[in-house]
Amino acid sequence: MEDYKFLFKVVLIGNSGVGKTCLVRRFTQGVFPKGQGATIGVDFMIKTLEVENSAGQREAVKLQIWDTAGQERFRSITQSYYRSAHALILVYDLSCQPTFDALNDWIREIQEYANPKVLKILVGNKTDRDDREIPVRVGEEFAKAHDMYFLETSSKQGENVEKLFYEIAAELIEQARQKGGLSRNHHNSSVTNLGMKNNISSFQSNCCSGGVGTNNNSSN
Amino acid sequence: MDVSSLIGIGDAEDLETPEGIKRLCQRINEREKQVNDNLQTLLSRKLNLETKIDSCLIKYQQLYKASICEDSKKLTSIISHTSDLAEKVSAKVRNLDTARMRATEVQKRVHDLIDLQLCSQGVMTAIKDEDYEIGARHVKRYLSMDRNILEKTADDVSSMTSVNQAVDTLEKAAKEMREIVKVKLDEAIKKNDLASVERFFKIFPQLGMYDEGIAKFTSYVCTKLSSIAEKELRQSMEIAKAEKRTQVAYADTFTNLLENVLRIIETNQPILENYYRYGHLLKMVKILQLECDDQTRRLIQEFNKNRLINRKVNQINDYIKSQSTQSSSTLGHLRKASGSMDKLNSKDLDTLIAELTIMHSRAELYVKFIRRRVSNDIEKCFIAGDMTEEEKKTALDSMESVIKKSQLSNQMQEILSTYLLFERYFMEESVIKAIGFDSHETGQLYSSMVDDVFFIVRKCIRRSIGTQSVDGVCAVINNGGACIEQELINAFRNALKSGYHSGYIDLAQAYSAFQSTIQQGKIQTNDSEMARTKFTVTLNNADKSTEYIETLFQNISEEIKVSFPNIDSHKKEMIESCLGGLKSVGDSLKTVVESGMQQLRSSAIKPRINPWIDQFQSSNHMLTDDELSVYEAGETFIQFLIVQLDGLLNSFKKVLSEKNYDILVLMLATDVTARFERAIKKCAFDRNGGLVLDKEVRSLGTFLTGATSWTVRDKMARLTQIAIILNLEKISELSEYYDTRNQEGPFTAWRLTPNEIRNILKLRTDFKIEDIKKLQL
């Protein structure tokens, strides 16, 4: 067995077709699989990362990433994975309004099945698309209202994918360390963006270059 | 050499006389001359030798050049000669080969021509005689000929027209045959004449109509399948009633349906392989699957309708929804309080869940069969060389896609989804019921709920193995863990939350009441007694649950290994991860036990033992020898303490599980020793006092060691060491027990710091402060 100090379960959820499997593939195998069929039930991948902790040491973290099927008929399978998850990644397609509208249903699922202390991350996927329908601000606000971290990614171009998982690993290590102390505090703080402020600026530069994004920003 | 020896020989007396020197000089001169002569002769010989060497060299070089050049030239000519020969031979061989090839080609052409003639004559008569097998054989022979060569032959041969005529006839015949066979097959199908259908089905591949043959035949078989299935579906209830299997009526019908399809494959595969060769099974399966999908859809529709599946699903979903809005305020296991809902009885679901399990497992078996058969067929085709690696991969992918996209797979997923919902509901409701109906018989360490809850969870997980679906098993394992954690552990937490009410406010009163209960030998059943029993039983239940979780984990792991022998490592890892999640529930259980034991400690141990030990301070530890013997004759402090502790422990020994009792003893040992240490530090001792203390500490150690199977020596270490120090005759004796260099004693590691040692020594009034200060520690 390989040597690792932490093992975390990360579960991806969200509507069918928002790109959960591609996110996982991009991260674990470094590829963007074209013509990916719908996931059946659940699948899982393992990746061991090295993350620098707050003391500046590098630590091996094993992430067990559960990729769930988005289709309704697999819900009773996927629901069973919420409880043991350390982090839940809720994904929507930023070029597809219905996937964003469904978030409320997903939030209800999380409330019902997941551990209330679970780390929650909202991910707007497909920043590479130029037919964006959900402005960054809207995603951010939703995340803030539901006590979640927020990030926009592109599995196709690999943008923010590594960052997403590395930040999750770092945050989970931090939580594990604070366990016993009140790690809840951290959750309730106003910081809802992974990697703090510089992150937000990077989002905005991204969507400005997208053309459509500029419109979205000014409309806000 | 010669010179030096000459000097050496020369006498010392000689050198003192001029004659001597002269003689020596003369001798040297003679010798020099001699040497010069020698040199001369040698030098003269040198020239001669050099010329000889030179001549030798020249001769050698001449010789060398001559022979090598000659040899290599010879060799080259031999080689080139050989190669010429070889080329000539190989050219001849090549010529021979082409000649032979041409000969066979010609032979083949001649054969083809002869056959062409024969076929063209035969085929027409065959058609006329309706002997389609022979006709088809002729056409097949014709089709096997290379059309281009045939045309070339026609050009070469003088009787061009006859060849062209034959080709034309055969072309026409083939076309005619194809038409006829199609019509005949259609007719046979219409007439439902199985023998004729098979007859023409076998002719199709000879005419090159592989796909058409398979399509027509399979759709014929499908119509037969369809009518059988329809009949079976209509009669499913009646048949089930007759066989007293109404509870699994649809599972039975579904099993028949799938078996019928598989039987078709089973019986027709040999024909297919014989007449169509390998690699065609997938085409048949593709068409059959459509029929199977259609029938499955109809059957599931009927099943859903008659078993009221949708209504039940909605009922459960509504119920869960109503619970989740409530559960934010109330606790999990109190949810049965809401009785207003039109709630499903979990027991009624039991049989339905069993039926769903059977249905899903049958479908899994069916898919496995199809996958194995088709991939074997493809593999055989590949081995026979009729398929490239690339084609094989596409064929296998195409098979997977047929399976994945089939309605059957879709329906299976629906069935699994329904199954999981029902199973979860069944498990949760049954567990809640088991907890609600918890019963405890007086005198028992455990109550019924643990056995019941684990029985239910285990039953559900085992049933999920019956679905043959890895996803299903994983989900039920996950749900099982969640259920234990949410329902059972919450129930434990709630029971422990109220704490262990020792029920006494005044400690003195508590003591006497406690004594009386012990004397009566029977615990009175009043409210606070019941609360206490509930507390200890819960602790024991939690302890037992940690064992049960471990057993459950092991049993299920084993059963899965047996039931899924051939799953790939990825799926195996998935299952292992889920099982790991189940096992980790044990950690939550352990924290429950631990927090409960801590409660017990703070409410039932600490307040009780403190006053007992504090009595130590009130007795005198400065004893004259007379006082010492008087003290030892009466009831000593330690005798009193041990009686009390024994009484306290005995009252728990009867009501705690073995492991919990051991934990209690350890906690008691920790508290007693700590408190004792504190009491000691508040007293002053002389030599006799120290002696008594040492004895007392020893008997306490013996008592505690005897109380548990676990080791308490560690807990006693500090106290024992304090007693050793206080029992010293002189300060200097300390060095026998305490090694200043590594701060270790000869027997055990010292737990006391040098500072502490000094302070303890100070408790001895007969030790001088200066001596203690002087100690090198």
Interface residues (C-beta under 8 A of the other chain):
Chain A: K9 G37 I40 G41 V42 F44 I46 Q64 R73 F74 R75 S76 I77 S80 Y81 R83 S84 Q111 E112
Chain B: I320 S324 K404 N410 Q413 E414 L416 S417 T418 L420 L421 R424 D471 G472 C474 A475 V476 N478 N479 G481 A482 E485 E573 M574 S577 G581 S584
